[in-house]
Amino acid sequence: MDKLILDFKAQDTPYKEFVLAFSWAVYTFEQYLSVRQYRKLREPHPPKSLQDIEEVREKFRKTQEYGLDKAKFEFVSALFGQIQSTCMIVFDILPWLWNLSGEWLAYAGYGPDHEITQSLIFTVILTLLSYLISLPLSLYFTFVIEERHGFNKMTLGLFFMDMIKGFLIAGVIGLPILSLVLQIIKWSGENFYFYVWIFMIIFTFILLTIYPTLIQPLFNKVTVLPEGELRGQIEALASRINFPLKKLYVIDGSKRSGHSNAYFYGFFKNKRIVLYDTLIEQANNGEIVAIVGHELGHWYLNHTVKILIISQIHNFFLFFVFSQFINNTSLYRSFGFETQPILIGFMLFQFIYAPVENVVAFLMNILSRKHEFEADAYAKKLGYGVQLRSGLIKIQIKNLGNLNNDPWYSAYHFSHPPLPERLSAIEKID
């Protein structure tokens, strides 16, 4: 490992060329997979295992139309994103933005030794540009594609209000955290990777704690699920498996979209379950309880804890490898930088670390699909096999989810198994 890092840190390493070549290789491969998926979406019939299901026969054409519209959009957005990132690297846009932030800092009366302040200005400029560049595609997806298929519930005013809120929240939370991380790196020297890692673990737990109670209510109305049959059935299920349920909420997902979801959150003995109002509209009580049983399977089988641990191990490795590149002058020079700011170093390191991230993402998708099968099995063992099957079919159809999926495309991209695979696995469980 050390020899590999040293070889890659060599002064004559063509970092920029490597990043561009790998980026275009990944783009080409992913477009090949997208073409395979596009062909599947043009097939006239659903998979044989679903052809006897009445809801599938009735809605199959609509699911294909929605899938094709999204696939066409993804072709355009992927090409746009690839050209954008390529131009940013080839034409040294990042060094120009860094120098621009330095000029603004000097105009405000600060000298070049205020690296952290300049890093914050650079981050704000880059984030704002990213918002503006992605805006046309976001508007088209929301108000053309989602609108055409009946999912969009947002107004233009709500869309832009969400965007502004997101930008401000990212600034209020992100900028102080970035400032602290940069200060930790400056303070802790060569072993900064350990201290940054510990700090990010603490921040992750804090964010997971405050997001549902402080951040999400800024976007959605969260109310307690009223007393009734559904609430009683979910509370009975939680009591049966000793799930420490403290609150049961409904979120107004229909305010923005017709898509549905359910999840739980909380640490230790303080768990909450959240149901989207769209889920309550789309499924009956038995199906909703079965879906909750699936989500509680993730808790019972410690899937969330496992993913969290793996993520933190990966983060430690990421920060450690970055510590081997942070002072690599050749890396900065290759991308047009005359100085070696910490933030810029991390951004450039992420470019060359991309192959590792792609492999990790692929492996995490494999693990996630395994967890989904296990959670389905858990729900069936609780006695909800029939309801889970009908609930999964109903949600897939109501959300116009793809029924025909290319195996290569789904293996590479999907964190959840395709519906036919899930139904087949549920049927095989004793």
Order of alpha helices (4+ residues) and beta strands (2+ residues): alpha-alpha-alpha-alpha-alpha-alpha-alpha-alpha-beta-alpha-beta-beta-beta-alpha-alpha-alpha-alpha-alpha-alpha-alpha-alpha
